[in-house]
Amino acid sequence: IATIENGGTWVEPLLSEFEGVHKKMPQEFTEHPVETFRRCVYVNPFWEDRLTELIDLLGPERLLFGSDYPHPEGLADPIGYVDDLPDGLAQADVARIMGGNLRQLTQNIDYTPDLTTAPRRRFIVERPDGFKFRVNVTLPPGYRAGTRLPAMFWFYPREYEDQESYDEGARTYDKNAFPNFGTRSMEYLVRLGYAVVEPDAPIIGKAGQMNNNYEHDLRNNLAAVIDELDRRELIDRQRLAIGGHSYGAFSTANAMVHTPFFKAGIAGDGNYNRTLTPLTFQSERRLLWDAKDVYLSMSPFLQANNLTGALLMYHGLHDQNVGTDPIHSPKLFHALNGLGKDAAMYLYPFEDHGPATKETLLDLWGRWSAWLDVYLKDPELVFE
């Protein structure tokens, strides 16, 4: 346990309380509570705390340096903290306080070093209407420049009023952040030779009316990204797939009925018929009866006859999300099947809005990779 931004003045009174309680009823403890505290707790003291007393109470192996920089209470020169440590402190103890204890506490391990170091591209794309947005691309380890790859697009559209409101989101972007991969991170597909494309998909319009432009902006966003990736010789535009979860699944189906770009799609826990969410959805605040044309045009179920490519759907049978009742996937699958479209559907019992169990996840990854291999993969494409 590490206490951060709490200082250390509370430690001595707390240990005194522990001593008092233990003195009254030692039989209730299997270990002296003070020793338990010293064994389990690390403390990050403030600069003004009495460090000598804290070292006497806990030992140097339980203190952590922390500057709180750039907050106002942080030091102007954070590393200068070392000069204020008590005189006579052994150099080994100084090293412990200034970083050694923290490294031992965290013991960070990179479980996916190949993904962490995989080649990445981050750039700005401009639509025909002049709107600019960001795209992230992850490439396979060992990627050779100029190799055009089959690509998996994974996205989740969001609504904005204008360029400025969209750009606000980039102000907190940290290019030095350590990559984080979850059980459903599409970046794992680079191990199979795919480029993984994660574009922003801004839908722009007046407040309360953004979705008037949903279909238009969706198509223009994707077209602009594909053109730019093609210009950079990163993708084979004839071997593209698209996917997403929840609202991303909904938009995946929309992309496949409103554009001809994708040979395959993967859609999870999605809504495909907006008439079943008539009392607003996502950021749409108008009711179905007030914006009927919008609700209908955004319902891929009603455009299922226009689907291009092969769509794989998965859905948790215990999905409790109000907008993505499990009824959506079977209804769209039945429609696509009746229309002679290429489609597959997998329903998972006991799964909520997002697969969680190991068995489900392993099954999904097997089906996802097989689906993409059938519709996208070039068997001659090999990476060393």
C-alpha positions in Angstrom: 0.0 0.0 0.0 1.3 3.5 -0.9 -0.1 6.7 0.4 0.5 9.5 -2.0 -0.2 13.3 -1.6 -1.1 12.8 2.1 2.2 13.8 3.7 3.5 12.0 6.7 2.3 14.0 9.8 -0.5 11.5 10.4 1.8 8.5 10.8 3.1 9.1 14.4 -0.5 9.6 15.9 -1.8 6.5 14.0 1.1 4.3 15.3 0.5 5.6 18.8 -3.2 4.6 18.5 -2.1 1.2 17.3 0.3 0.9 20.3 -2.5 1.8 22.7 -5.0 -0.7 21.2 -2.5 -3.5 21.2 -1.5 -2.8 24.8 -5.1 -3.2 25.9 -5.9 -6.4 24.0 -2.8 -8.1 22.5 -4.7 -11.4 22.4 -6.8 -10.0 19.5 -3.8 -9.7 17.2 -1.7 -12.3 15.4 0.9 -9.6 14.7 1.5 -6.3 16.3 -0.4 -3.7 14.2 2.6 -1.3 14.2 4.7 -4.1 12.6 2.0 -4.8 10.1 1.9 -1.2 9.1 5.7 -1.0 8.8 5.6 -4.2 6.6 2.8 -3.2 4.3 2.7 0.6 4.0 4.8 3.0 2.0 4.6 6.8 2.7 5.2 9.7 0.4 6.1 12.6 2.8 5.7 16.3 2.0 8.9 18.4 1.7 8.1 20.2 5.0 7.5 17.0 7.0 10.0 16.0 9.7 11.8 13.3 7.8 14.1 12.3 10.6 11.2 11.3 12.7 9.5 9.4 9.8 12.7 7.5 9.2 12.9 6.6 12.9 9.3 5.4 12.8 9.2 3.5 9.5 12.8 3.1 8.3 14.1 4.5 5.0 12.8 1.4 3.1 9.2 2.6 3.5 9.5 6.2 2.4 8.9 7.4 -1.2 10.1 10.5 -3.0 7.4 12.4 -4.8 7.6 16.0 -6.1 3.9 16.7 -6.9 5.4 18.7 -9.7 4.0 20.8 -11.5 1.3 21.4 -8.8 1.8 24.6 -6.9 2.8 22.8 -3.7 5.6 21.0 -5.6 9.2 22.1 -5.5 10.5 24.3 -8.3 13.5 21.9 -8.5 12.0 18.5 -7.6 15.3 16.6 -7.6 16.6 19.1 -5.1 14.6 17.2 -2.5 17.6 15.0 -2.1 19.6 17.9 -0.6 17.1 18.2 2.2 17.3 14.6 3.4 18.7 14.3 6.9 22.5 14.6 7.3 24.3 11.3 7.9 21.8 9.2 6.0 23.6 6.4 4.3 23.9 6.7 0.5 22.0 3.4 0.1 19.1 4.8 2.1 19.1 8.0 0.0 18.9 5.8 -3.1 16.0 3.9 -1.6 14.0 7.0 -0.8 14.7 8.8 -4.1 13.5 5.9 -6.3 14.6 2.5 -5.2 11.6 1.8 -3.0 9.2 2.9 -5.7 10.7 0.6 -8.3 10.5 -2.3 -5.9 6.9 -1.4 -5.1 5.6 -1.4 -8.7 7.7 -4.1 -10.3 6.4 -3.2 -13.7 6.5 -5.9 -16.3 5.8 -5.4 -20.0 3.8 -8.5 -21.0 3.5 -7.5 -24.6 6.9 -6.0 -25.6 6.3 -6.7 -29.3 3.2 -4.6 -29.2 4.8 -1.9 -27.1 7.6 -1.4 -29.6 5.5 -2.0 -32.8 5.8 0.7 -35.4 3.2 3.5 -35.0 2.0 6.4 -37.1 -0.1 9.2 -35.8 -1.2 11.9 -38.2 -3.9 14.4 -39.1 -6.4 13.8 -41.9 -8.4 16.5 -43.6 -11.9 15.9 -45.0 -13.2 17.5 -48.2 -15.1 20.0 -46.1 -11.8 21.1 -44.4 -12.4 19.4 -41.0 -9.3 17.9 -39.6 -9.1 14.9 -37.2 -6.6 12.4 -35.9 -5.7 8.8 -36.9 -3.6 6.3 -35.1 -2.1 3.3 -37.0 -0.2 0.4 -35.5 1.9 -1.8 -37.8 3.3 -5.3 -37.5 6.7 -5.7 -35.9 9.3 -5.9 -38.7 7.1 -3.8 -41.0 8.9 -2.8 -44.2 8.1 0.7 -45.5 6.0 0.7 -48.7 4.3 -2.7 -47.9 0.6 -2.4 -48.4 -1.2 -4.3 -45.6 -4.7 -5.6 -45.1 -6.1 -3.3 -42.4 -8.6 -3.5 -39.6 -10.3 -0.2 -38.7 -11.6 0.0 -35.1 -13.6 3.1 -34.3 -16.3 4.8 -32.2 -17.8 8.0 -33.6 -18.4 11.0 -31.3 -20.3 14.2 -31.8 -19.0 17.8 -31.8 -20.3 21.3 -32.7 -17.2 22.5 -34.5 -13.4 22.1 -35.0 -12.6 23.9 -31.8 -14.7 21.6 -29.6 -13.1 18.6 -31.3 -9.6 20.0 -30.9 -10.0 20.4 -27.1 -9.7 16.7 -26.7 -6.1 16.7 -28.1 -4.8 19.1 -25.4 -4.5 16.3 -22.9 -2.8 13.8 -25.3 0.4 12.4 -23.8 2.7 11.1 -26.5 4.9 9.5 -23.7 2.1 7.5 -22.2 2.9 3.8 -22.0 0.7 1.7 -24.4 -2.0 -0.2 -22.6 -3.6 -3.3 -24.1 -6.7 -5.0 -22.8 -8.3 -8.4 -23.6 -10.1 -6.9 -26.6 -7.4 -4.5 -27.9 -7.3 -4.9 -31.7 -3.6 -4.1 -31.7 -3.0 -7.9 -31.2 -3.9 -8.3 -34.9 -0.5 -6.8 -35.9 0.9 -10.2 -34.9 -1.1 -11.7 -37.7 0.2 -9.2 -40.3 -2.6 -6.6 -40.2 -2.4 -2.9 -39.9 -4.7 -1.7 -37.1 -6.2 1.7 -37.8 -8.0 3.7 -35.1 -9.4 6.8 -36.6 -11.4 9.5 -34.7 -14.8 9.8 -36.4 -16.2 13.2 -35.6 -19.8 13.9 -36.4 -20.2 17.7 -36.7 -23.3 19.8 -36.5 -25.3 22.4 -34.6 -26.0 21.7 -30.9 -28.7 19.1 -30.7 -28.6 18.4 -34.4 -25.2 16.7 -35.0 -26.8 13.5 -36.2 -28.4 15.3 -39.1 -24.9 14.8 -40.6 -24.2 11.3 -39.3 -24.3 9.4 -42.6 -22.5 12.2 -44.5 -19.7 12.7 -42.0 -19.3 8.9 -41.4 -18.7 8.3 -45.0 -16.4 11.3 -45.5 -14.3 10.5 -42.4 -13.7 6.9 -43.6 -13.0 8.0 -47.2 -10.5 10.6 -46.1 -8.6 8.1 -43.8 -8.5 5.5 -46.5 -7.2 8.0 -49.1 -4.5 9.2 -46.7 -3.4 5.7 -45.8 -3.3 4.7 -49.4 -1.2 7.8 -50.2 1.3 6.8 -47.5 1.4 3.2 -48.9 0.4 1.7 -45.6 -2.7 -0.3 -46.7 -4.1 -2.3 -49.5 -7.5 -0.5 -50.0 -9.0 -3.6 -51.5 -8.5 -5.6 -48.3 -10.1 -3.5 -45.5 -12.2 -4.5 -42.5 -14.0 -2.3 -40.0 -15.3 -3.0 -36.5 -16.3 -1.6 -33.2 -18.1 -2.3 -29.9 -21.5 -0.9 -28.8 -21.9 2.4 -30.6 -18.9 1.4 -32.6 -20.7 -1.8 -33.6 -23.7 0.3 -34.6 -21.5 2.5 -36.7 -19.7 -0.5 -38.2 -23.0 -1.8 -39.6 -23.8 1.7 -40.8 -20.4 2.0 -42.6 -21.1 -1.3 -44.3 -24.5 -0.3 -45.6 -23.6 3.3 -46.6 -20.1 2.8 -48.1 -18.4 0.2 -50.4 -15.0 0.3 -48.7 -15.0 -2.8 -46.5 -14.7 -6.5 -47.3 -15.5 -7.6 -43.7 -16.8 -6.2 -40.4 -16.9 -7.2 -36.8 -19.7 -5.7 -34.6 -20.2 -6.4 -30.9 -23.1 -5.7 -28.6 -24.6 -3.2 -31.0 -27.9 -1.5 -31.7 -29.0 -1.8 -35.3 -32.5 -0.3 -35.2 -32.9 3.1 -33.7 -36.7 2.8 -33.6 -36.1 0.5 -30.6 -34.5 3.5 -28.7 -37.2 6.1 -29.5 -36.6 8.2 -26.4 -33.1 9.5 -27.3 -29.8 7.6 -27.6 -26.1 8.4 -27.2 -25.9 12.3 -27.5 -29.1 12.5 -29.6 -31.6 14.3 -27.4 -34.5 14.5 -29.8 -37.3 11.9 -29.7 -38.0 9.6 -32.6 -41.2 11.5 -33.4 -39.3 14.8 -33.5 -36.5 13.6 -35.8 -38.0 10.6 -37.5 -35.8 10.9 -40.7 -32.6 10.9 -38.6 -33.6 7.8 -36.6 -34.6 5.9 -39.7 -31.5 6.9 -41.8 -29.2 5.9 -38.9 -30.8 2.4 -38.6 -28.6 -0.1 -40.5 -31.4 -2.7 -40.1 -33.5 -0.7 -42.5 -30.7 -0.5 -45.0 -29.6 -4.2 -44.6 -30.2 -4.8 -48.4 -27.3 -2.4 -49.1 -24.7 -4.2 -47.0 -21.4 -4.8 -48.7 -18.8 -7.1 -47.3 -19.3 -9.9 -44.7 -20.5 -9.0 -41.2 -19.7 -11.0 -38.0 -21.8 -10.0 -35.0 -21.4 -11.1 -31.4 -23.6 -10.3 -28.4 -23.8 -11.0 -24.7 -27.1 -12.6 -23.9 -27.2 -10.8 -20.6 -26.4 -7.3 -22.1 -28.0 -4.9 -19.6 -27.2 -1.8 -21.5 -30.5 -0.1 -22.3 -29.7 0.8 -25.9 -28.2 -2.6 -26.9 -30.7 -5.3 -26.0 -29.6 -8.7 -27.3 -32.6 -8.7 -29.6 -30.7 -6.5 -32.1 -28.1 -9.0 -33.3 -30.6 -11.9 -34.1 -32.9 -9.5 -35.9 -30.2 -8.1 -38.1 -28.7 -11.5 -38.7 -32.1 -12.9 -39.8 -32.5 -10.0 -42.2 -29.0 -10.4 -43.7 -29.4 -14.2 -43.9 -32.8 -13.8 -45.7 -31.2 -11.3 -48.1 -28.4 -13.7 -49.0 -25.7 -11.5 -47.4 -22.5 -13.0 -45.8 -23.1 -12.8 -42.1 -22.4 -14.7 -38.9 -23.6 -14.3 -35.3 -22.4 -15.6 -32.0 -24.4 -15.2 -28.8 -22.7 -15.7 -25.4 -24.7 -16.7 -22.3 -24.1 -14.9 -19.0 -22.0 -12.1 -20.8 -23.0 -8.5 -20.2 -22.2 -5.5 -22.3 -18.7 -6.6 -23.3 -17.3 -10.1 -23.1 -15.4 -10.8 -19.9 -14.8 -14.5 -19.4 -11.6 -16.2 -20.7 -13.7 -18.8 -22.6 -15.7 -16.2 -24.4 -12.7 -14.1 -25.2 -10.6 -17.0 -26.6 -13.6 -18.1 -28.7 -14.0 -14.6 -30.1 -10.4 -14.1 -31.0 -10.4 -17.4 -32.8 -13.5 -16.4 -34.8 -12.3 -12.8 -35.4 -9.0 -13.9 -36.8 -10.5 -16.6 -38.9 -13.1 -14.2 -40.3 -10.5 -11.7 -41.3 -8.2 -14.4 -42.8 -11.1 -15.6 -45.0 -12.1 -12.2 -46.3 -8.8 -10.2 -46.2 -5.7 -12.2 -45.8 -3.2 -12.6 -48.6 -1.5 -16.0 -47.9 1.7 -14.8 -49.5 2.1 -11.9 -47.0 4.7 -13.0 -44.5 6.6 -11.1 -41.8 9.8 -12.3 -40.2 
